[in-house]
Amino acid sequence: MPTAGLDEAGRGPVIGPMVVAGVVLTPSAARKLRAMGVKDSKLLTPERREEFEPVIKELAEAYVLRVVEPKRIDEAVSENGLNLLEAEVMADIIRELRPSLAIVDAPGRNTDRFKRVLKSKLGGMSVRVRAENKADKRFVHVAAASILAKVERDRRVDELKERACYDFGSGYPGDRRTKEFLLKVLGGYPFPKDQIRWKWATMQNLLDERRRTSLMGFLQ
């Protein structure tokens, strides 16, 4: 039975895209990857993830990567929410892979709701869907997808750092280097503005802080 695992990388950063991956594995390939040590990408070093990437692609019956740019993420945050966008992208991947079973790493606690939304996006396609939190820790199919998504996301971020000639860290809101870099960008440092998630609270707070600082300077 063709089984696909789906997962994302880069849902929470303020810089760069989100990447969603789907991987179809035969039972034999799943056993091989499990024996090799394939597991949730967050539990692996960057070097180990990069070693696994070509192996997963070679052993997979099929795989798909979707890069979701910050502009589309901002639009989703402003309208229907990020979970709906993730469901739409995952549905698109499932339609392309056409597995009998799709195991997805569901965002949020309400996995049943996410499953219903995802099924509604599949337009009556005959496929069983299993949506679970932390599925990347339980199913090697999802772990393999998490590795492909993470490696591709990291590759995109490294390209952005090269273009910026600046190491802005992970791109996540809690990263000090990321915040320092965003302040530089707001001050005029050259960087592709379409690679920033402007609707994120981090950016809104930095913009508010900059406006207050400018106002105080003007009043003084």
Helices and strands as residue ranges (DSSP letters): E 3-9, E 18-25, H 27-36, G 41-43, H 46-59, E 62-68, H 70-78, H 82-97, E 101-105, H 111-121, E 128-132, H 135-138, H 140-164, H 176-186, G 193-195, H 201-219
